[in-house]
């Protein structure tokens, strides 16, 4: 059984699971903890370079990804996460 929440959100997913419970003995839900926060910028950027030719757009994306954030008096250069 494959459940998707793409169109209808969590309520649609719950309805789909409930409808399938008579056919299945268990429900298995997975999620990758902190998936977006763990994306490494260099790896993502190498993939972007394969699909985007405009150097101005690539530069803009790189600047967004490799930004510096200010948090409670400290500056941090981000190397991962989107």
C-alpha positions as CSV (number, residue, x, y, z in Angstrom):
1,X,0.0,0.0,0.0
2,X,1.3,3.5,-0.9
3,X,-0.3,6.5,0.7
4,X,0.3,10.0,-0.8
5,X,-0.7,13.3,0.8
6,X,0.1,15.3,-2.3
7,X,-3.5,16.3,-3.1
8,X,-5.7,16.8,-0.1
9,X,-3.2,16.9,2.8
10,X,-3.3,14.9,6.0
11,X,-7.1,14.5,6.0
12,X,-7.0,12.8,2.6
13,X,-4.2,10.5,3.8
14,X,-6.1,9.5,6.9
15,X,-9.2,8.7,4.8
16,X,-7.1,6.6,2.5
17,X,-5.5,4.7,5.4
18,X,-8.9,4.1,7.0
19,X,-10.3,2.8,3.7
20,X,-7.4,0.3,3.4
21,X,-7.3,-0.9,7.0
22,X,-9.6,-3.9,6.2
23,X,-7.1,-5.1,3.5
24,X,-3.9,-4.5,5.5
25,X,-2.7,-5.6,8.9
26,X,-0.5,-2.6,9.7
27,X,0.3,1.0,8.7
28,X,3.9,2.0,8.2
29,X,4.8,5.7,8.0
30,X,8.3,6.9,7.4
31,X,10.0,10.3,7.4
32,X,13.6,11.4,7.2
33,X,14.3,13.5,10.2
34,X,15.5,17.0,9.3
35,X,15.8,16.1,5.6
36,X,15.8,19.7,4.3
37,X,18.1,20.9,7.1
38,X,20.6,18.2,6.2
39,X,21.0,18.9,2.5
40,X,24.7,19.7,1.8
41,X,25.1,22.8,-0.3
42,X,28.0,21.6,-2.5
43,X,26.1,18.4,-3.5
44,X,22.9,20.3,-4.2
45,X,24.7,22.9,-6.2
46,X,26.5,20.3,-8.3
47,X,23.0,18.9,-9.3
48,X,21.7,22.4,-10.0
49,X,24.7,23.1,-12.4
50,X,23.7,20.0,-14.4
51,X,20.3,21.6,-15.1
52,X,20.8,25.3,-15.1
53,X,22.9,27.1,-17.6
54,X,22.4,30.8,-16.6
55,X,25.5,31.8,-14.4
56,X,23.5,34.7,-12.9
57,X,20.8,32.3,-11.6
58,X,23.4,29.9,-10.3
59,X,25.2,32.7,-8.5
60,X,21.9,33.8,-6.9
61,X,21.1,30.3,-5.8
62,X,24.6,29.9,-4.4
63,X,24.3,33.1,-2.5
64,X,21.0,32.1,-1.0
65,X,22.2,28.7,0.0
66,X,25.6,29.9,1.5
67,X,24.1,32.7,3.5
68,X,25.1,33.9,6.9
69,X,22.5,34.0,9.7
70,X,22.5,36.0,12.9
71,X,21.2,34.2,15.9
72,X,21.2,35.5,19.4
73,X,24.4,37.6,19.0
74,X,26.3,35.0,16.9
75,X,26.9,34.8,13.1
76,X,26.9,31.5,11.4
77,X,27.8,30.6,7.8
78,X,25.4,27.9,6.7
79,X,26.9,25.0,4.7
80,X,23.9,22.8,4.7
81,X,20.1,23.1,4.8
82,X,17.5,24.8,2.6
